[in-house]
Amino acid sequence: MFVIVKCWHPEYYDAATHAVIEFDLELVDNLLAKLALANRIKLEQESLGRFMGLEFDSYDPIFIDISVDDLETLGIGDSDLDEGFLILPANLEKYEWNKTRMLPVMQMVMAGDIPHPNGRVYWYGFDKHGDAGCRAETYSLYENDLLEIKKALTSTP
């Protein structure tokens, strides 16, 4: 199952507007376990100072450049991505996206905080040949988002 996620990037760098991530149960369970680990470390290390999260090497997302008009041509309205992500319909799983080379890519697993007590995960990629502004990061996926994706995966025939 493929999920499309909006990306944040500096104003002057818009080579990657979204990311497409192929999810399976193994990835969802892996991310949920990493969220739990980050939260456990944060609780165990409170006396040592503020713990933010974990970073992992990752090549999961395909960073893409696609306009709002092109999304709408595919049947995806910009408002469909208001939550930050959308499970793609099966007919778009083989779609040829306009890929943007973003290497390396890091998977960031942040421990919980006040607005998001169960933590969040996002991917951060950059063009190693560009300057510090040549980067994009996906909107965060929260535990509830991952559980929603898992539910969709288990209900797919």
N, C-alpha and C positions, 0 to 999 in steps of 0.2 A: 504494500500500500504506500502511495506517495502522498506527502504532505507539502504544501507550499507555505512558506513563512515570509513575512515581510522582513526587509532589512533596514537597518539604520546605517547611515554613512555620513561622512562630513559633506557639507553643502556642495563643495566644489568637486567632489568625487562621486559620480553616480554610475560607475561601471557595473555595480551589482545592486539591483533593486529588490530582489527576492532570492530565496534559496529553496531548492526542492530537496527533500530528504526522503529516502526510502526507509520506511519503518517496517519492522517485523516484531514479533513478540520478544525475541532475544534483545533487541535494542531497547524496547520499552522497559523491560525488566532490568537491564543494565543501567539505564538512566535513573529508574526509581531507586535502585540499590545505591547509586552514587549520591543521590539526594539524601538518602538516609545516612550514609557515611559522613557526608559533609555536616549534617546536623548533629550527628553523634560527636564528631571531633569538636565542633563549636561548643557543645555542652561540656565536654571533658576538659577543654582548654580555656575556659572562661577566665581563670585566674592568671593566665599567661598573656592576656591581651586579646584584642579583637581578631577573630578568625573570619575571613571572608568566604573562602571557597577553595575549590580544587581545579586544576587545569590538566587536561589530557590531550595528547596528540589525536587528531581526528580528521578523517577525510570523508565523513558522512554526507555533508551537504554538497549540492551542486549549486554554486552561486550563478544566478542568471540575471540578465537585463531584459526586462519586459515592461512595456508601458501600460498604463491603465487602459488605454484604448485596445491594446492587443489582448489584455486579460479579458476585457468585455467581449471581444470577438470569440474567445474560447468559452464564453458563458460564465465567466467569473467577474462579478462586480467588485469594485474596490471596497464596498461596504461588506462584502462577504469575508473580507480579511480584517474586519474591525477588531476581532479578538486576537489578531496577530498571525493566525494560521488557519488553513482550510485543508481538509482531507480531499484530495483530488478525485474526481470521478474516474472510473476505470478507463474510459476512452482517452484520457489524457496521460496515462501511464507511459505510453510509448512516444509522446510528443517530443519533437526535436527542439529543445530550448536553446536560446542564444546564450551559451555558456560564457562565463567570465572566469578567467584563470585567477584563482585565489589560492596561493600556497605560501606558507603553510597555513593550516587551519587548526585552531584549538577549540576544544570543547570545554566550556566553562561551567562548572557546577557550583552554584553559590548556596551557601547555608542560608537558612531561614532568617528573616528579620521581621520588623513590625508589620509592614503591609503584606508580606508574603511569608508566613510562619513556616511553611514546608519547603522553602527554597525554590530555586529556579535553575534552568539550564538554557544555555544559548551557545551558538558557535560564532567564533571570531576568526575571520580570515583576512589576509592582506597580501598584496602583491610585493613579494620580497625585493623586486627591482625598483619599486617606487619609494616615495618618502613615507613618513609616518601617517600622512593623510590618506594614503591609498589603501583604505581598509573598509570592511563592511562587517556588521554583526547582525545576526538574526534577532528578531524579537524573542523574548524569553518564553519558554514553555514551562508551565507550572505543573505541580503534581496532578491537579485536576485535569489539565490538558492531556498529560500522559495517560491517565486513567481513561479518558474519553477515547483516545487513539487505541488503547488496548481493547476497550469494549468494541470498537468498530472492527478491529482485527479478528476478534474471537467470534463476531457475529457474521463475518464474511464467509459465504459458502465455499 
